Amino acid sequence: MVMRQRHLQMIYDNLKPLYTVSDLQKACTRAAEEEKSAYDRCKSKTIYVNLVAYIVRRVRDEVAAAG
């Protein structure tokens, strides 16, 4: 459970630049949805960690594109 919380926080921290202060709840919701989808799709810890890393990379690319 601690690992999932850490990854959720990592996704959320990377999503925050995409949202205004008043919309941070949306960032939290999206981070939870992204993490849950990764968890539900994975049968092993290794695959889960790799998928979360992919999600974080995708979010960082999205932030960079938004500039």
N, C-alpha and C positions, 0 to 999 in steps of 0.2 A: 504494500500500500504506500509506503514512503516513497518508493521509486515512482509510482504513478503521480503522486503529488508533486514531486520534483519536476517531472516532465511536463505536467500541466502548468506549473509556474513558468517553466522555460518557454513554452508555447505562448502563454499569456504575455510574458515580458517582451517577446518579439512581436506580438500583435499590437501592443499599446500604441506605437507610433502611427498606426493606421486610423486610430479613432481619436475623437476629441474628448476632452475631459468629461463632458456630459454623456458621451457614448461608451464609456469604459465598461459598462455592464454588458454591452454587445460584444466587446472584446473578450470578456470573461466567459460569456455564453459560447462564443465561437471556439475559444480554446478548449472548453469542456467537451464540445461536440467533436473537435478534431482528435483529442486524446481518447475519448470513448470509442470513436470509430477505429483508431489504431489498436486499442486494447481488444475490441471485439473481433477484429480480423486475425489476430495473432494467436498461435498455439504455443509459442515458446518465447522466453524472455529475450533471446537474441534477436528474433524477428521483430518483436515489439520495439526494442531499442533502435534497431535500424530504421523501422518505419517512423518512429518519432523524430529521428535525425533527419529523415527526408522531409517530414512536415515542417520542421524548423527551418530547413534550407529553403523550402518553397515559400514560407512566410517571409523570410529575409529577402528573397528575390522580389516578392510582392511589395515589400516596403521600399526596396531600392528603386523599383519601377515607379512607385508613387512619388518618389523623390522628395 
